């Protein structure tokens, strides 16, 4: 699947560097939808069995006609894996987390990108990611089958 054309606003790349501020994983309710590969990575990170990971860290979310598996949140809406020092499974985090902010809804327009920059201090700073790199993240997310 070809994700963008030459005339996309990010044809010259976009700057992003994760500052590990944790704003994207704390304080607001949301979903981190998971694939089978994400579950396998969490198994590696935690040393637990697949069934233990699903029971301890995951929940089923009903989305109209679809159901998905998402990470649980703490009562204050922090991600279940957030600790004082940041993500406890950072090197094994789900694709949704690894690919941020290169999500279709965020890179769909300059306006959406700048809106997201109001919430994320890493946007528009640090390393420049090429159009090819961004398109690769978009294509990977589009191809990934989420657990239901």
ZADO-1210 file (C-alpha; in nm, 4 decimals, padded with zeros to 6 digits):
<atoms>
<atom x="00.0000" y="00.0000" z="00.0000" code="UNK" pos="1"/>
<atom x="00.1466" y="00.3335" z="-00.1008" code="UNK" pos="2"/>
<atom x="00.0674" y="00.5749" z="00.1768" code="UNK" pos="3"/>
<atom x="00.1478" y="00.9224" z="00.0498" code="UNK" pos="4"/>
<atom x="00.2276" y="01.1114" z="-00.2643" code="UNK" pos="5"/>
<atom x="00.5064" y="01.3540" z="-00.3401" code="UNK" pos="6"/>
<atom x="00.2827" y="01.6521" z="-00.2591" code="UNK" pos="7"/>
<atom x="00.2249" y="01.5562" z="00.1053" code="UNK" pos="8"/>
<atom x="00.3064" y="01.8269" z="00.3586" code="UNK" pos="9"/>
<atom x="00.5812" y="01.6074" z="00.5046" code="UNK" pos="10"/>
<atom x="00.7610" y="01.5412" z="00.1743" code="UNK" pos="11"/>
<atom x="01.0737" y="01.7036" z="00.3213" code="UNK" pos="12"/>
<atom x="01.0426" y="01.5029" z="00.6423" code="UNK" pos="13"/>
<atom x="00.9310" y="01.5892" z="00.9949" code="UNK" pos="14"/>
<atom x="01.1292" y="01.6418" z="01.3108" code="UNK" pos="15"/>
<atom x="01.0488" y="01.4319" z="01.6139" code="UNK" pos="16"/>
<atom x="01.2436" y="01.3190" z="01.9171" code="UNK" pos="17"/>
<atom x="01.0794" y="01.1433" z="02.2084" code="UNK" pos="18"/>
<atom x="01.1586" y="01.3447" z="02.5203" code="UNK" pos="19"/>
<atom x="01.0220" y="01.0654" z="02.7424" code="UNK" pos="20"/>
<atom x="00.7924" y="01.3259" z="02.9015" code="UNK" pos="21"/>
<atom x="00.5195" y="01.0582" z="02.9300" code="UNK" pos="22"/>
<atom x="00.2416" y="01.2983" z="02.8278" code="UNK" pos="23"/>
<atom x="00.1182" y="01.0434" z="02.5741" code="UNK" pos="24"/>
<atom x="00.0953" y="00.7673" z="02.8363" code="UNK" pos="25"/>
<atom x="-00.0454" y="00.9445" z="03.1390" code="UNK" pos="26"/>
<atom x="-00.3425" y="01.1327" z="03.2810" code="UNK" pos="27"/>
<atom x="-00.5852" y="01.0943" z="02.9870" code="UNK" pos="28"/>
<atom x="-00.8057" y="00.7967" z="02.9098" code="UNK" pos="29"/>
<atom x="-00.7353" y="00.6159" z="02.5863" code="UNK" pos="30"/>
<atom x="-00.6556" y="00.2902" z="02.4186" code="UNK" pos="31"/>
<atom x="-00.3354" y="00.1150" z="02.3194" code="UNK" pos="32"/>
<atom x="-00.4617" y="-00.1464" z="02.0768" code="UNK" pos="33"/>
<atom x="-00.2479" y="-00.4585" z="02.0543" code="UNK" pos="34"/>
<atom x="-00.1418" y="-00.7102" z="01.7921" code="UNK" pos="35"/>
<atom x="-00.0214" y="-01.0639" z="01.8523" code="UNK" pos="36"/>
<atom x="00.3374" y="-00.9395" z="01.8078" code="UNK" pos="37"/>
<atom x="00.2774" y="-00.6758" z="02.0768" code="UNK" pos="38"/>
<atom x="00.1611" y="-00.9482" z="02.3162" code="UNK" pos="39"/>
<atom x="00.4706" y="-01.1566" z="02.2332" code="UNK" pos="40"/>
<atom x="00.6929" y="-00.8563" z="02.3072" code="UNK" pos="41"/>
<atom x="00.5200" y="-00.7960" z="02.6408" code="UNK" pos="42"/>
<atom x="00.5709" y="-01.1643" z="02.7245" code="UNK" pos="43"/>
<atom x="00.9436" y="-01.1164" z="02.6560" code="UNK" pos="44"/>
<atom x="00.9544" y="-00.7971" z="02.8631" code="UNK" pos="45"/>
<atom x="00.7725" y="-00.9380" z="03.1640" code="UNK" pos="46"/>
<atom x="00.8673" y="-01.3061" z="03.1603" code="UNK" pos="47"/>
<atom x="00.5014" y="-01.3957" z="03.2054" code="UNK" pos="48"/>
<atom x="00.3000" y="-01.6365" z="02.9936" code="UNK" pos="49"/>
<atom x="00.0698" y="-01.5093" z="02.7185" code="UNK" pos="50"/>
<atom x="-00.2383" y="-01.5824" z="02.9279" code="UNK" pos="51"/>
<atom x="-00.0895" y="-01.4044" z="03.2320" code="UNK" pos="52"/>
<atom x="-00.0084" y="-01.0965" z="03.0203" code="UNK" pos="53"/>
<atom x="-00.3629" y="-01.0879" z="02.8815" code="UNK" pos="54"/>
<atom x="-00.5137" y="-01.1246" z="03.2297" code="UNK" pos="55"/>
<atom x="-00.2878" y="-00.8777" z="03.4129" code="UNK" pos="56"/>
<atom x="-00.2286" y="-00.6053" z="03.1578" code="UNK" pos="57"/>
<atom x="-00.5016" y="-00.6197" z="02.8942" code="UNK" pos="58"/>
<atom x="-00.8720" y="-00.5490" z="02.8562" code="UNK" pos="59"/>
<atom x="-01.1296" y="-00.6028" z="02.5851" code="UNK" pos="60"/>
<atom x="-01.2814" y="-00.2872" z="02.4411" code="UNK" pos="61"/>
<atom x="-01.6136" y="-00.2854" z="02.2567" code="UNK" pos="62"/>
<atom x="-01.6051" y="-00.0351" z="01.9681" code="UNK" pos="63"/>
<atom x="-01.9458" y="-00.0493" z="01.8050" code="UNK" pos="64"/>
<atom x="-01.9378" y="-00.3627" z="01.5910" code="UNK" pos="65"/>
<atom x="-01.5699" y="-00.4384" z="01.6600" code="UNK" pos="66"/>
<atom x="-01.3940" y="-00.5553" z="01.9723" code="UNK" pos="67"/>
<atom x="-01.0232" y="-00.4954" z="02.0353" code="UNK" pos="68"/>
<atom x="-00.7639" y="-00.5808" z="02.2985" code="UNK" pos="69"/>
<atom x="-00.6041" y="-00.2786" z="02.4652" code="UNK" pos="70"/>
<atom x="-00.3630" y="-00.2231" z="02.7503" code="UNK" pos="71"/>
<atom x="-00.5282" y="-00.1528" z="03.0831" code="UNK" pos="72"/>
<atom x="-00.4946" y="00.1827" z="03.2531" code="UNK" pos="73"/>
<atom x="-00.4433" y="00.2664" z="03.6161" code="UNK" pos="74"/>
<atom x="-00.7224" y="00.4489" z="03.8036" code="UNK" pos="75"/>
<atom x="-00.5613" y="00.7855" z="03.7216" code="UNK" pos="76"/>
<atom x="-00.5531" y="00.6863" z="03.3487" code="UNK" pos="77"/>
<atom x="-00.1766" y="00.6252" z="03.3398" code="UNK" pos="78"/>
<atom x="-00.0744" y="00.3356" z="03.1184" code="UNK" pos="79"/>
<atom x="-00.0457" y="00.0129" z="03.3143" code="UNK" pos="80"/>
<atom x="00.3282" y="00.0067" z="03.2320" code="UNK" pos="81"/>
<atom x="00.4059" y="00.3638" z="03.3355" code="UNK" pos="82"/>
<atom x="00.6356" y="00.3936" z="03.6381" code="UNK" pos="83"/>
<atom x="00.8096" y="00.6898" z="03.7984" code="UNK" pos="84"/>
<atom x="01.1041" y="00.6489" z="03.5625" code="UNK" pos="85"/>
<atom x="00.8849" y="00.6085" z="03.2527" code="UNK" pos="86"/>
<atom x="00.7743" y="00.3082" z="03.0514" code="UNK" pos="87"/>
<atom x="00.8639" y="-00.0193" z="03.2215" code="UNK" pos="88"/>
<atom x="00.8671" y="-00.2000" z="02.8842" code="UNK" pos="89"/>
<atom x="01.0067" y="00.0827" z="02.6680" code="UNK" pos="90"/>
<atom x="01.2221" y="-00.1442" z="02.4491" code="UNK" pos="91"/>
<atom x="00.9273" y="-00.3807" z="02.4009" code="UNK" pos="92"/>
<atom x="00.6441" y="-00.1271" z="02.3759" code="UNK" pos="93"/>
<atom x="00.3535" y="-00.1853" z="02.1355" code="UNK" pos="94"/>
<atom x="00.3604" y="-00.0707" z="01.7734" code="UNK" pos="95"/>
<atom x="00.1076" y="00.2024" z="01.8517" code="UNK" pos="96"/>
<atom x="00.3556" y="00.3532" z="02.0987" code="UNK" pos="97"/>
<atom x="00.6663" y="00.2968" z="01.8836" code="UNK" pos="98"/>
<atom x="00.5094" y="00.4583" z="01.5775" code="UNK" pos="99"/>
<atom x="00.3860" y="00.7730" z="01.7534" code="UNK" pos="100"/>
<atom x="00.3495" y="01.0464" z="01.6252" code="UNK" pos="101"/>
<atom x="00.3522" y="00.8986" z="01.2753" code="UNK" pos="102"/>
<atom x="-00.0146" y="00.8028" z="01.2785" code="UNK" pos="103"/>
<atom x="-00.2450" y="00.8748" z="00.9830" code="UNK" pos="104"/>
<atom x="-00.4629" y="01.1111" z="01.1887" code="UNK" pos="105"/>
<atom x="-00.1589" y="01.3141" z="01.2972" code="UNK" pos="106"/>
<atom x="00.0375" y="01.3312" z="00.9711" code="UNK" pos="107"/>
<atom x="-00.2737" y="01.3700" z="00.7578" code="UNK" pos="108"/>
<atom x="-00.2293" y="01.7468" z="00.7439" code="UNK" pos="109"/>
<atom x="-00.0027" y="02.0272" z="00.8597" code="UNK" pos="110"/>
<atom x="-00.2841" y="02.1482" z="01.0862" code="UNK" pos="111"/>
<atom x="-00.3208" y="01.8085" z="01.2565" code="UNK" pos="112"/>
<atom x="00.0581" y="01.7880" z="01.3047" code="UNK" pos="113"/>
<atom x="00.0723" y="02.1339" z="01.4638" code="UNK" pos="114"/>
<atom x="-00.2285" y="02.0559" z="01.6845" code="UNK" pos="115"/>
<atom x="-00.0480" y="01.7483" z="01.8148" code="UNK" pos="116"/>
<atom x="00.2654" y="01.9580" z="01.8707" code="UNK" pos="117"/>
<atom x="00.0660" y="02.1552" z="02.1297" code="UNK" pos="118"/>
<atom x="00.0545" y="01.8362" z="02.3403" code="UNK" pos="119"/>
<atom x="00.3894" y="01.6752" z="02.2581" code="UNK" pos="120"/>
<atom x="00.7178" y="01.8580" z="02.3264" code="UNK" pos="121"/>
<atom x="00.9077" y="01.6179" z="02.0983" code="UNK" pos="122"/>
<atom x="00.7273" y="01.7229" z="01.7817" code="UNK" pos="123"/>
<atom x="00.9232" y="01.9662" z="01.5626" code="UNK" pos="124"/>
<atom x="01.2502" y="01.9001" z="01.7412" code="UNK" pos="125"/>
<atom x="01.5330" y="01.6505" z="01.7167" code="UNK" pos="126"/>
<atom x="01.5991" y="01.4117" z="01.4325" code="UNK" pos="127"/>
<atom x="01.4340" y="01.4659" z="01.0954" code="UNK" pos="128"/>
<atom x="01.2401" y="01.1591" z="00.9800" code="UNK" pos="129"/>
<atom x="01.2137" y="01.1230" z="00.6036" code="UNK" pos="130"/>
<atom x="00.8918" y="01.0850" z="00.4094" code="UNK" pos="131"/>
<atom x="00.9951" y="00.7260" z="00.3381" code="UNK" pos="132"/>
<atom x="01.0379" y="00.6560" z="00.7107" code="UNK" pos="133"/>
<atom x="00.6995" y="00.8110" z="00.7954" code="UNK" pos="134"/>
<atom x="00.5281" y="00.6207" z="00.5136" code="UNK" pos="135"/>
<atom x="00.6859" y="00.2987" z="00.6412" code="UNK" pos="136"/>
<atom x="00.5326" y="00.3534" z="00.9876" code="UNK" pos="137"/>
<atom x="00.1935" y="00.4306" z="00.8296" code="UNK" pos="138"/>
<atom x="00.2071" y="00.1198" z="00.6113" code="UNK" pos="139"/>
<atom x="00.3154" y="-00.1021" z="00.9004" code="UNK" pos="140"/>
<atom x="00.0268" y="00.0211" z="01.1130" code="UNK" pos="141"/>
<atom x="-00.2179" y="-00.0284" z="00.8235" code="UNK" pos="142"/>
<atom x="-00.0975" y="-00.3885" z="00.7676" code="UNK" pos="143"/>
<atom x="-00.0942" y="-00.4896" z="01.1358" code="UNK" pos="144"/>
<atom x="-00.3845" y="-00.7043" z="01.2425" code="UNK" pos="145"/>
<atom x="-00.5093" y="-00.5994" z="01.5833" code="UNK" pos="146"/>
<atom x="-00.6344" y="-00.8577" z="01.8327" code="UNK" pos="147"/>
<atom x="-01.0070" y="-00.8820" z="01.8730" code="UNK" pos="148"/>
</atoms>
